[in-house]
């Protein structure tokens, strides 16, 4: 829309928020006044056809057309040309994954901030690898929670300051697919606007429904939409986790469709009308008119309400671990009759501790023309409030290699957080040492160490910085990823030397001298045949073959040749026989000797029972 005579252009203090939902698009325009958002106008339009599926944009042209109409209506009424818009990515597209990571040292190390950073970054990268189905997939990390630390196998609430050889962490990390962000930006570009801030829908809804000053409590916000229900959890002043369940308002509508033989629109109308009137009238798909009471409809939808309450409760308990202090229900689905009570019952909470969101909206927003305490406004109002009051990090700019970084989380952010949010992984930040190479030559262990990695270059505003350095608004980060070290490699010729003239076999088979040795190879040499002599042959003394060194490895006997000079075997010597590919491990490994956790440098005794296996993680 062109700038008409008398139309003003949007200034920096004027906030325009656009909530692109499954069923409708809502636009809110307001200005910050004395620490609150003054809402000037609201416009809502429903999609003409199914352009969104579970919050994800399917038909970009259709969504852009409706969004454009919302913008035009607001511009005409306010005589204001809109240029910048605040948006939120659908929380229902979030993917959460559990992962673990371990750092092991030959000697006890103190867990510094940098070591904990390495540990957590490794776990987040492992989680990202677990959800990436192919090489073309890309995810933004939007947040993670360290669920459990372990120090030498013992559970710990924190590792900082403690000393140990084996440091471990379990995390629950949350990611947003790149396609969700890209499609959102494309719609905004189609209607001639620029994105001024980006957040997540569950964060926006939480910012509207739960004021910052009460987030020390363990509180849960459930935004119940049409296709899914988004869940955000806060405690100790911060948002600590997000999740979602695929049951939501459509479950009830679809049940009414089946029970009453009506179309989707009629089912929606009946669902909304329950609680507003005692007698409901509708026409089924056969054209027959019907009349029923609200209590009859409530009885029909009771199974769907219980199913929705169960789905919400299970996800809250899975992420939070126990019942929270209180639960706030937001979104259009929160108005469903009987849902609040059903959630309280499922959570085994006092019904007074499960509330419909809206009572706290007035702390951050007000309007002279609109009643803002409607739970349906939680997301669009939250987007606007978050940007207007500086409650999201993306309301200011941090440059990463000259480009504005994507920031999805509020609170203090470090360089590590920003790198993870923008697609960097553990190898980029820490560097990976080249893979080691170990083999056995005539019963003796040979070990070749992989090359050292080249560390990353991290500059914050031109100064050398650490991953744990805190980032502020306007900061400029220059980041050059670490380079991995070269894998150790060796041919038979290099191992045996230029003067070797005997025979050789690898794993019982003859191979050429150019053979590249692999980890776990067992190499046996034999001397070159002696030159014939005229002297009478002398019988060689008979050497009694040494009894093999026998242990049990992963339940099976393992026979090893005795080492030269009577040297002992160590736990690290049998790693190549475990069947694990230590070059590509992406999860912790358990080491046990006779049922007790072992160390790589620990000596083995005859008939020891050794276990070397990947950590058995419980089913979620």
MARSE-917676 format. One line per 8 residues: number of its first residue (from 1); their letters; for each residue x, y, z negated of C-alpha. Coordinates in pm, 1 decimal, always signed. Layout:
residues N
NUM) A) X Y Z  ...;
This chain:
residues 620
1) XXXXXXXX) +0.0 +0.0 +0.0  +139.3 +340.0 +99.6  +183.6 +625.0 -148.4  -138.9 +829.3 -113.8  -168.8 +1202.6 -186.5  -183.9 +1260.7 -560.4  -43.7 +911.4 -636.2  +251.6 +900.8 -873.7;
9) XXXXXXXX) +534.3 +652.1 -854.1  +598.0 +404.7 -1133.9  +864.7 +530.8 -1374.0  +1089.5 +333.0 -1608.0  +851.9 +364.4 -1903.4  +556.0 +218.8 -1714.1  +536.3 -160.4 -1740.7  +357.5 -376.7 -1486.0;
17) XXXXXXXX) +321.0 -744.1 -1581.0  +187.7 -1014.0 -1349.7  +77.6 -1354.7 -1478.8  +42.3 -1600.3 -1190.2  -161.1 -1884.1 -1336.8  -313.2 -2204.6 -1204.3  -666.5 -2068.2 -1193.1  -616.2 -1691.0 -1166.6;
25) XXXXXXXX) -372.8 -1399.8 -1146.4  -378.7 -1131.8 -1415.7  -210.3 -792.3 -1389.9  -153.4 -554.4 -1683.4  -20.0 -197.5 -1666.5  +90.4 -14.4 -1981.5  +340.7 +221.2 -2140.2  +543.9 +195.0 -2458.3;
33) XXXXXXXX) +419.2 +443.0 -2719.6  +560.6 +457.2 -3072.3  +679.2 +97.5 -3076.0  +365.5 -55.0 -2919.9  +239.9 -116.5 -2567.9  -49.8 +111.1 -2467.3  -246.4 -100.2 -2217.8  -385.0 +129.8 -1946.3;
41) XXXXXXXX) -555.0 -120.6 -1716.2  -610.4 -492.9 -1659.5  -711.9 -672.0 -1338.6  -786.5 -1044.5 -1294.2  -868.0 -1237.5 -975.5  -919.7 -1609.2 -924.5  -752.7 -1808.0 -647.8  -995.1 -1869.2 -361.7;
49) XXXXXXXX) -864.3 -2223.6 -317.5  -609.6 -2455.7 -477.0  -293.5 -2248.9 -425.5  -134.9 -2350.1 -757.8  -85.9 -2695.0 -906.9  -4.2 -2711.9 -1277.5  +140.2 -2359.9 -1272.2  +370.5 -2424.1 -975.1;
57) XXXXXXXX) +315.4 -2217.0 -659.9  +215.3 -2443.9 -370.7  +75.6 -2197.8 -111.1  +299.6 -1889.9 -120.8  +90.3 -1698.5 +135.7  -235.5 -1754.0 -54.2  -84.2 -1660.1 -389.8  +80.0 -1351.3 -241.3;
65) XXXXXXXX) -253.0 -1243.3 -89.1  -436.3 -1258.6 -425.1  -144.6 -1095.3 -608.3  -146.4 -817.3 -349.5  -515.8 -751.7 -415.1  -452.1 -731.7 -790.8  -177.1 -477.1 -727.8  -397.5 -269.8 -492.7;
73) XXXXXXXX) -686.7 -255.3 -742.2  -460.0 -134.7 -1021.2  -286.1 +121.0 -797.9  -616.5 +267.2 -678.5  -767.2 +300.8 -1026.4  -451.2 +443.0 -1184.8  -338.9 +651.3 -883.1  -1.1 +490.8 -938.1;
81) XXXXXXXX) +237.6 +333.6 -686.5  +380.3 +18.7 -846.5  +739.2 -75.6 -757.2  +866.7 -306.1 -1033.2  +699.4 -607.4 -1193.3  +766.1 -829.6 -1493.8  +693.3 -1198.4 -1437.7  +721.5 -1530.6 -1619.0;
89) XXXXXXXX) +809.9 -1878.0 -1493.8  +563.3 -2152.2 -1573.5  +651.2 -2335.6 -1890.8  +477.5 -2642.0 -1752.6  +767.2 -2681.9 -1507.2  +1018.4 -2715.2 -1789.6  +1208.3 -3041.0 -1817.5  +1355.4 -3152.0 -2149.1;
97) XXXXXXXX) +1624.5 -3415.7 -2187.7  +1808.4 -3569.3 -2482.2  +2182.7 -3625.1 -2453.3  +2492.2 -3684.4 -2666.4  +2857.9 -3595.7 -2635.6  +3169.9 -3694.0 -2828.4  +3518.6 -3549.8 -2868.5  +3779.9 -3787.1 -3009.2;
105) XXXXXXXX) +4129.4 -3697.3 -3129.5  +4430.4 -3906.9 -3231.8  +4455.7 -3701.6 -3552.4  +4197.1 -3524.9 -3762.9  +4100.4 -3183.4 -3623.1  +3916.3 -2894.9 -3784.7  +3588.9 -2816.8 -3606.8  +3638.6 -2456.2 -3495.2;
113) XXXXXXXX) +3377.7 -2249.6 -3309.5  +3550.0 -2328.7 -2979.7  +3549.3 -2703.7 -3047.4  +3178.7 -2694.1 -3137.1  +3121.7 -2493.3 -2817.9  +3297.3 -2764.7 -2617.9  +3094.3 -3034.2 -2788.9  +2756.7 -2868.3 -2730.9;
121) XXXXXXXX) +2840.4 -2764.6 -2374.1  +2935.0 -3124.7 -2297.6  +2603.9 -3251.7 -2433.8  +2404.0 -2992.7 -2235.6  +2591.9 -3087.3 -1917.2  +2518.7 -3455.1 -1985.6  +2149.9 -3368.3 -2025.8  +2152.5 -3178.2 -1696.9;
129) XXXXXXXX) +2319.5 -3471.5 -1521.8  +2047.0 -3700.8 -1656.0  +1762.5 -3494.6 -1502.7  +1934.9 -3426.1 -1170.7  +1798.8 -3680.6 -925.0  +2020.2 -3584.6 -631.2  +2305.7 -3355.4 -539.2  +2073.3 -3087.9 -397.6;
137) XXXXXXXX) +1883.5 -3046.6 -725.5  +1961.8 -2740.5 -932.7  +1834.5 -2646.8 -1276.9  +1866.9 -2341.9 -1496.5  +1932.3 -2417.9 -1862.5  +1684.3 -2210.1 -2063.8  +1761.2 -2334.6 -2413.4  +1872.6 -2625.6 -2627.5;
145) XXXXXXXX) +1859.2 -2746.3 -2984.5  +2140.6 -2935.1 -3158.6  +1936.9 -3213.5 -3317.3  +2216.9 -3396.2 -3502.0  +2591.4 -3371.6 -3560.3  +2816.2 -3660.2 -3667.4  +3167.3 -3650.3 -3813.8  +3349.9 -3982.7 -3785.6;
153) XXXXXXXX) +3011.2 -4149.6 -3764.6  +2853.0 -3969.5 -4062.5  +2546.4 -3745.9 -3998.8  +2613.9 -3376.3 -4068.8  +2397.9 -3063.3 -4059.7  +2694.2 -2862.7 -3925.5  +3048.2 -2941.2 -3815.2  +3211.3 -2599.5 -3848.0;
161) XXXXXXXX) +3502.9 -2608.1 -4091.5  +3501.8 -2986.7 -4136.1  +3790.5 -3210.6 -4027.7  +3765.0 -3542.0 -3847.5  +3880.7 -3749.6 -3553.2  +3546.4 -3818.3 -3388.0  +3300.8 -3530.4 -3345.0  +2957.5 -3594.5 -3194.7;
169) XXXXXXXX) +2638.5 -3403.3 -3124.7  +2289.0 -3496.2 -3004.3  +2098.2 -3218.2 -2825.3  +1755.4 -3164.6 -2673.7  +1810.5 -2932.8 -2375.0  +1542.1 -2765.6 -2164.7  +1580.6 -2682.2 -1795.3  +1382.4 -2497.9 -1529.0;
177) XXXXXXXX) +1398.2 -2618.1 -1165.3  +1538.1 -2361.5 -923.0  +1232.2 -2401.4 -696.4  +1004.8 -2252.3 -964.2  +1212.2 -1935.2 -989.2  +1267.3 -1908.8 -613.7  +895.5 -1933.4 -527.7  +811.4 -1671.1 -790.9;
185) XXXXXXXX) +1064.6 -1426.9 -646.2  +935.9 -1496.2 -293.4  +577.3 -1403.6 -386.9  +695.1 -1080.2 -547.6  +896.6 -990.7 -237.1  +594.4 -1060.6 -13.1  +388.4 -795.6 -195.3  +664.9 -538.6 -170.8;
193) XXXXXXXX) +774.4 -534.6 -535.7  +1098.1 -603.0 -722.5  +1133.4 -825.8 -1028.4  +1247.1 -612.4 -1322.9  +1236.8 -887.8 -1585.3  +1189.6 -1263.8 -1595.1  +1099.4 -1479.1 -1890.9  +920.2 -1806.9 -1960.1;
201) XXXXXXXX) +545.2 -1823.6 -2011.1  +568.4 -1997.0 -2352.2  +814.8 -1731.1 -2472.5  +589.8 -1451.5 -2346.3  +282.4 -1603.4 -2508.7  +471.3 -1650.1 -2834.9  +590.1 -1286.8 -2828.3  +229.3 -1174.1 -2807.4;
209) XXXXXXXX) +83.9 -1416.3 -3060.4  +356.9 -1450.5 -3325.0  +530.8 -1132.0 -3444.8  +905.2 -1145.7 -3501.6  +870.2 -1067.1 -3872.2  +694.5 -1400.2 -3945.9  +920.7 -1627.9 -3738.9  +1122.7 -1729.2 -4041.1;
217) XXXXXXXX) +837.6 -1974.8 -4091.1  +809.7 -2294.1 -3887.8  +533.0 -2189.8 -3645.5  +400.4 -2341.5 -3323.0  +232.2 -2167.1 -3029.0  +26.5 -2385.2 -2793.1  -81.7 -2211.4 -2471.1  -358.6 -2429.2 -2326.0;
225) XXXXXXXX) -403.9 -2368.9 -1956.4  -592.0 -2548.7 -1685.1  -342.7 -2818.4 -1589.6  -104.9 -2839.8 -1885.8  -45.9 -2707.1 -2235.9  +281.8 -2523.3 -2306.8  +431.0 -2544.9 -2655.2  +690.8 -2316.2 -2817.3;
233) XXXXXXXX) +832.9 -2369.1 -3166.3  +1006.9 -2114.9 -3388.3  +1173.0 -2127.3 -3728.3  +1445.0 -1940.4 -3917.1  +1379.2 -1635.1 -3700.9  +1444.0 -1797.4 -3360.7  +1262.8 -1991.8 -3090.6  +1414.3 -2339.4 -3119.0;
241) XXXXXXXX) +1235.7 -2548.5 -2860.2  +984.7 -2579.3 -2579.9  +782.3 -2869.0 -2447.1  +455.9 -2937.5 -2271.1  +182.4 -3194.9 -2234.5  -2.8 -3275.4 -1914.6  -343.7 -3274.0 -2083.0  -528.9 -2939.9 -2085.7;
249) XXXXXXXX) -857.7 -2770.7 -1999.5  -912.7 -2955.8 -1672.6  -948.6 -3281.5 -1866.9  -1275.7 -3152.1 -2013.6  -1401.3 -3011.5 -1683.4  -1334.2 -3336.5 -1500.4  -1514.4 -3535.3 -1769.3  -1824.1 -3314.8 -1723.7;
257) XXXXXXXX) -1802.4 -3365.8 -1347.4  -1815.4 -3742.6 -1391.1  -2079.4 -3750.9 -1663.8  -2318.1 -3493.5 -1510.9  -2238.7 -3542.8 -1140.9  -2152.0 -3177.4 -1083.4  -1881.8 -2996.3 -886.2  -1571.3 -2845.6 -1047.3;
265) XXXXXXXX) -1705.8 -2490.7 -1062.1  -2026.5 -2602.1 -1236.3  -1824.7 -2809.2 -1481.6  -1610.5 -2504.6 -1565.4  -1921.3 -2290.2 -1617.1  -2074.8 -2544.2 -1855.0  -1749.0 -2582.6 -2048.9  -1722.6 -2208.4 -2101.4;
273) XXXXXXXX) -2094.3 -2165.1 -2184.5  -2081.1 -2412.9 -2474.9  -2085.6 -2205.5 -2791.4  -2233.8 -1901.0 -2616.4  -2588.1 -2030.3 -2567.7  -2803.5 -2314.2 -2701.0  -2966.8 -2414.9 -2370.6  -2765.9 -2477.0 -2056.2;
281) XXXXXXXX) -2906.4 -2515.4 -1705.5  -2725.5 -2653.9 -1402.9  -2779.0 -2820.4 -1065.8  -2601.6 -3145.3 -978.7  -2441.2 -3231.8 -643.2  -2770.4 -3392.2 -530.7  -2946.9 -3058.4 -567.3  -3147.0 -3165.3 -873.1;
289) XXXXXXXX) -3191.6 -2907.3 -1154.4  -3117.7 -3004.6 -1515.0  -3149.5 -2856.0 -1861.7  -2963.3 -2968.4 -2173.1  -2860.5 -2841.6 -2514.7  -2515.1 -2723.2 -2613.2  -2495.5 -3005.2 -2868.0  -2545.9 -3261.4 -2589.9;
297) XXXXXXXX) -2257.6 -3111.9 -2391.8  -2037.7 -3110.8 -2702.9  -2112.5 -3478.4 -2755.8  -2018.4 -3552.9 -2394.3  -1685.1 -3373.8 -2406.8  -1583.8 -3499.6 -2753.8  -1356.9 -3780.2 -2614.9  -1169.8 -3530.0 -2392.5;
305) XXXXXXXX) -1129.8 -3287.9 -2682.5  -981.8 -3564.5 -2898.4  -749.2 -3667.4 -2614.1  -628.4 -3308.2 -2575.7  -573.6 -3271.4 -2951.1  -380.1 -3598.9 -2960.1  -156.7 -3496.0 -2669.5  -76.5 -3160.4 -2833.3;
313) XXXXXXXX) -8.8 -3319.9 -3171.7  +223.7 -3588.1 -3033.8  +437.3 -3332.1 -2850.3  +460.3 -3103.9 -3154.8  +567.9 -3391.0 -3378.5  +816.3 -3517.6 -3117.4  +993.2 -3180.9 -3090.9  +944.8 -3041.3 -3441.6;
321) XXXXXXXX) +987.4 -3364.8 -3634.7  +702.7 -3293.5 -3877.7  +394.6 -3079.7 -3924.6  +475.1 -2704.2 -3899.7  +360.6 -2430.6 -4135.8  +90.6 -2319.8 -3890.8  -28.4 -2366.6 -3532.4  -162.9 -2092.2 -3303.7;
329) XXXXXXXX) -377.5 -2193.1 -3003.6  -374.9 -1956.2 -2705.2  -492.3 -1953.9 -2344.4  -839.4 -2015.0 -2204.7  -843.7 -2373.6 -2330.6  -807.4 -2259.6 -2691.3  -1171.9 -2150.3 -2689.2  -1289.7 -2509.2 -2642.0;
337) XXXXXXXX) -1540.6 -2593.5 -2912.4  -1405.7 -2838.4 -3171.3  -1045.0 -2830.7 -3048.7  -904.5 -2630.3 -3339.6  -1055.9 -2868.6 -3592.2  -941.9 -3173.9 -3392.8  -580.7 -3050.0 -3385.1  -586.6 -2985.7 -3760.5;
345) XXXXXXXX) -717.3 -3336.7 -3822.6  -459.1 -3498.7 -3593.6  -177.7 -3296.6 -3757.9  -315.3 -3376.8 -4106.8  -314.9 -3003.8 -4180.6  -560.0 -2773.6 -4351.2  -797.6 -2641.2 -4082.8  -713.9 -2287.4 -4195.7;
353) XXXXXXXX) -354.8 -2339.9 -4077.7  -466.6 -2392.9 -3715.2  -586.6 -2062.8 -3569.8  -690.8 -1913.2 -3238.1  -428.3 -1661.4 -3125.7  -525.5 -1295.6 -3094.5  -524.2 -1160.7 -3447.6  -162.6 -1044.0 -3415.3;
361) XXXXXXXX) -190.3 -888.4 -3067.9  -260.5 -544.1 -3216.3  +80.1 -536.4 -3387.3  +249.6 -494.8 -3051.1  -25.3 -362.9 -2819.3  -340.1 -146.8 -2818.2  -590.8 -16.0 -2563.7  -866.9 +242.8 -2550.9;
369) XXXXXXXX) -1064.1 +53.0 -2288.0  -1002.7 -320.1 -2344.6  -1047.8 -566.3 -2629.5  -705.4 -729.5 -2646.5  -770.8 -1000.2 -2906.1  -880.1 -1249.8 -2636.8  -647.7 -1556.2 -2646.5  -661.1 -1565.0 -2264.0;
377) XXXXXXXX) -447.2 -1248.7 -2265.5  -162.5 -1415.2 -2454.4  +60.1 -1477.2 -2151.0  +4.4 -1158.9 -1940.7  +5.7 -941.8 -2251.8  +313.8 -1123.9 -2377.3  +498.9 -1060.8 -2050.0  +423.1 -688.3 -2073.2;
385) XXXXXXXX) +500.2 -659.5 -2445.0  +825.0 -855.8 -2407.8  +954.6 -615.1 -2143.6  +819.7 -294.7 -2299.7  +959.8 -363.7 -2645.8  +1288.1 -523.2 -2535.8  +1198.9 -868.5 -2668.6  +1363.1 -1058.3 -2382.9;
393) XXXXXXXX) +1721.8 -1048.5 -2270.8  +1631.9 -1009.4 -1905.5  +1495.7 -660.3 -1979.1  +1860.3 -552.9 -1957.2  +2127.8 -648.8 -1710.1  +2436.8 -862.4 -1764.8  +2651.4 -909.2 -1455.2  +2810.9 -1247.8 -1383.0;
401) XXXXXXXX) +3072.0 -1225.0 -1107.3  +2906.6 -908.4 -980.2  +2549.9 -1047.5 -969.9  +2276.8 -998.2 -1235.2  +2270.0 -1313.4 -1446.9  +1946.8 -1499.4 -1513.8  +1872.3 -1481.8 -1887.4  +1580.1 -1684.9 -2015.7;
409) XXXXXXXX) +1622.2 -1671.0 -2391.1  +1603.4 -1403.7 -2657.0  +1841.5 -1351.6 -2947.9  +2220.3 -1334.6 -2956.9  +2380.9 -1479.2 -2643.7  +2741.2 -1588.0 -2590.6  +2932.4 -1623.5 -2265.0  +2881.0 -1999.1 -2291.4;
417) XXXXXXXX) +2500.6 -1951.8 -2312.0  +2496.9 -1732.6 -2002.4  +2716.4 -1972.0 -1803.6  +2492.7 -2266.2 -1893.2  +2180.8 -2065.2 -1799.0  +2330.1 -1996.6 -1458.3  +2425.6 -2348.7 -1356.0  +2779.0 -2393.4 -1491.6;
425) XXXXXXXX) +2861.7 -2732.6 -1641.0  +3109.2 -2872.8 -1889.3  +3378.6 -2930.5 -1626.2  +3352.3 -2569.0 -1506.5  +3399.8 -2432.7 -1858.3  +3643.8 -2677.7 -2016.1  +3818.8 -2850.7 -1730.0  +3858.5 -3224.6 -1707.2;
433) XXXXXXXX) +4190.4 -3401.3 -1747.4  +4264.4 -3638.1 -1461.8  +4171.3 -4000.3 -1524.3  +4439.2 -4212.6 -1691.2  +4563.5 -4536.9 -1539.2  +4638.6 -4849.1 -1743.8  +4747.1 -5192.2 -1627.9  +4938.0 -5496.9 -1754.5;
441) XXXXXXXX) +5273.6 -5589.8 -1601.9  +5399.4 -5934.6 -1699.5  +5213.1 -5909.3 -2030.0  +5331.8 -5556.6 -2112.9  +5091.0 -5263.6 -2107.4  +5172.9 -4983.8 -1864.0  +5002.6 -4647.9 -1906.8  +5000.5 -4343.7 -1675.2;
449) XXXXXXXX) +4843.7 -4022.1 -1796.0  +4622.8 -3809.5 -1570.7  +4721.2 -3454.2 -1486.0  +4620.9 -3164.5 -1708.7  +4335.4 -2938.8 -1594.3  +4377.7 -2571.8 -1509.2  +4177.9 -2374.1 -1770.2  +3905.5 -2129.9 -1664.6;
457) XXXXXXXX) +3960.0 -1755.6 -1643.0  +3705.7 -1563.4 -1853.6  +3701.6 -1183.5 -1856.4  +3446.7 -973.4 -2046.3  +3450.9 -612.7 -1926.9  +3800.2 -671.9 -1791.6  +3940.4 -818.4 -2115.0  +4026.6 -1183.8 -2177.4;
465) XXXXXXXX) +3745.9 -1350.9 -2370.5  +3636.7 -1684.1 -2517.7  +3325.6 -1888.9 -2448.6  +3200.3 -1792.5 -2794.4  +3229.7 -1416.6 -2724.7  +2897.3 -1235.4 -2778.2  +2752.0 -1054.7 -2475.5  +2565.3 -722.5 -2492.5;
473) XXXXXXXX) +2349.8 -524.7 -2249.5  +2545.9 -389.9 -1952.9  +2842.1 -626.8 -1999.9  +3029.4 -758.0 -1697.7  +3153.0 -1119.5 -1698.0  +3411.0 -1243.5 -1450.1  +3436.2 -1621.5 -1451.3  +3666.4 -1849.6 -1252.5;
481) XXXXXXXX) +3582.9 -2218.6 -1315.3  +3842.7 -2457.9 -1450.6  +4011.1 -2693.8 -1206.6  +4021.3 -3065.6 -1289.1  +4355.1 -3240.4 -1327.6  +4468.3 -3499.2 -1076.7  +4390.7 -3862.5 -1149.8  +4691.9 -4078.8 -1233.0;
489) XXXXXXXX) +4793.9 -4299.7 -941.8  +5069.3 -4549.7 -873.9  +5143.9 -4808.5 -609.5  +5304.5 -5146.5 -672.8  +5620.6 -5022.0 -500.9  +5640.4 -4722.3 -733.5  +5577.4 -4938.1 -1039.8  +5833.1 -5208.9 -956.3;
497) XXXXXXXX) +6105.4 -4987.7 -805.9  +6303.5 -4993.7 -483.4  +6527.3 -5279.7 -592.7  +6250.5 -5528.4 -666.6  +6277.1 -5828.1 -434.7  +6061.4 -6092.4 -598.2  +5701.5 -6192.6 -549.7  +5397.9 -6026.5 -708.2;
505) XXXXXXXX) +5027.2 -6093.0 -757.2  +4748.0 -5870.0 -886.9  +4460.4 -6035.2 -1067.6  +4577.3 -6367.4 -924.7  +4587.6 -6255.4 -560.3  +4876.3 -6157.5 -336.0  +4871.5 -5791.3 -233.4  +5107.0 -5564.7 -33.9;
513) XXXXXXXX) +5349.8 -5332.3 -207.9  +5142.3 -5032.8 -89.9  +4852.1 -5148.2 -308.1  +4709.9 -4867.8 -528.7  +4695.7 -4996.9 -883.5  +4355.0 -4981.0 -1054.3  +4282.1 -4955.3 -1425.7  +4258.6 -5304.0 -1575.6;
521) XXXXXXXX) +4478.0 -5474.5 -1314.4  +4686.4 -5767.9 -1439.8  +5015.0 -5775.9 -1248.4  +5245.9 -6080.3 -1254.6  +5587.5 -6088.4 -1087.5  +5812.6 -6379.9 -1003.8  +6183.8 -6363.0 -925.3  +6319.8 -6402.4 -574.5;
529) XXXXXXXX) +6428.2 -6759.7 -491.5  +6795.1 -6829.3 -570.7  +7043.5 -6867.6 -283.7  +7142.2 -7232.6 -218.1  +7476.6 -7340.0 -375.7  +7720.4 -7623.0 -297.1  +7761.5 -7689.5 -663.7  +7550.7 -7957.7 -817.4;
537) XXXXXXXX) +7222.8 -7824.4 -941.7  +7194.6 -7767.4 -1310.2  +6861.7 -7837.7 -1465.9  +6705.5 -7522.4 -1609.5  +6612.6 -7543.8 -1974.2  +6250.0 -7610.2 -2034.5  +6080.4 -7308.8 -2193.4  +5780.6 -7372.9 -2403.9;
545) XXXXXXXX) +5496.1 -7128.1 -2291.6  +5391.9 -6888.8 -2570.6  +5047.9 -6945.8 -2717.8  +4808.7 -6676.5 -2588.9  +4680.1 -6399.7 -2815.4  +4306.9 -6469.5 -2854.3  +4031.9 -6233.1 -2972.3  +3657.7 -6210.5 -2916.8;
553) XXXXXXXX) +3552.2 -5913.6 -2700.3  +3181.3 -5830.8 -2674.3  +3091.8 -6185.7 -2772.0  +3325.2 -6361.4 -2526.7  +3676.0 -6504.6 -2590.6  +3961.5 -6303.3 -2440.5  +4304.4 -6465.8 -2394.8  +4597.1 -6229.2 -2356.1;
561) XXXXXXXX) +4964.0 -6313.3 -2292.4  +5195.6 -6240.2 -2583.5  +5382.3 -5910.2 -2552.9  +5757.8 -5897.9 -2516.2  +5960.9 -5867.2 -2835.4  +5653.6 -5968.4 -3035.7  +5487.2 -5625.5 -3010.3  +5127.7 -5617.6 -3141.1;
569) XXXXXXXX) +4813.5 -5550.6 -2942.9  +4614.7 -5232.6 -3016.5  +4247.6 -5160.6 -2959.9  +4334.6 -4935.7 -2664.6  +4505.6 -5232.8 -2494.4  +4176.7 -5415.4 -2444.6  +3978.1 -5118.4 -2304.5  +4044.1 -5229.8 -1944.2;
577) XXXXXXXX) +3883.6 -5568.1 -2024.1  +3560.5 -5415.8 -2161.0  +3390.1 -5376.8 -1823.2  +3333.5 -5001.0 -1879.3  +3436.8 -4742.3 -1620.4  +3610.1 -4490.1 -1845.4  +3659.6 -4250.1 -1555.1  +3285.9 -4197.7 -1514.8;
585) XXXXXXXX) +3146.8 -4234.9 -1864.3  +2868.3 -3985.7 -1946.1  +2773.5 -4112.6 -2292.2  +2946.3 -4200.5 -2619.7  +3120.4 -4536.0 -2669.1  +3101.1 -4748.3 -2985.2  +3424.5 -4917.3 -3102.0  +3404.7 -5186.0 -3372.0;
593) XXXXXXXX) +3655.5 -5433.5 -3516.0  +3493.9 -5707.1 -3725.4  +3183.3 -5492.5 -3768.3  +3372.2 -5182.0 -3886.8  +3419.6 -4867.5 -3668.1  +3766.7 -4881.8 -3512.2  +4022.3 -4638.1 -3371.3  +4210.7 -4656.3 -3040.1;
601) XXXXXXXX) +4545.6 -4683.1 -3221.6  +4433.4 -4961.7 -3458.0  +4629.2 -5289.6 -3448.2  +4448.5 -5610.0 -3361.4  +4490.5 -5940.3 -3537.7  +4444.2 -6291.5 -3403.0  +4072.3 -6384.8 -3367.4  +3943.9 -6030.9 -3438.4;
609) XXXXXXXX) +3585.8 -5968.6 -3325.1  +3595.9 -5653.2 -3107.8  +3298.9 -5458.9 -2970.8  +3346.3 -5191.5 -2698.9  +3015.9 -5073.2 -2556.0  +2815.1 -4764.9 -2464.5  +2603.6 -4617.6 -2742.1  +2261.7 -4776.2 -2755.6;
617) XXXX) +2021.4 -4476.1 -2767.5  +1668.7 -4543.3 -2895.5  +1375.0 -4504.8 -2661.0  +1216.2 -4155.2 -2693.1;
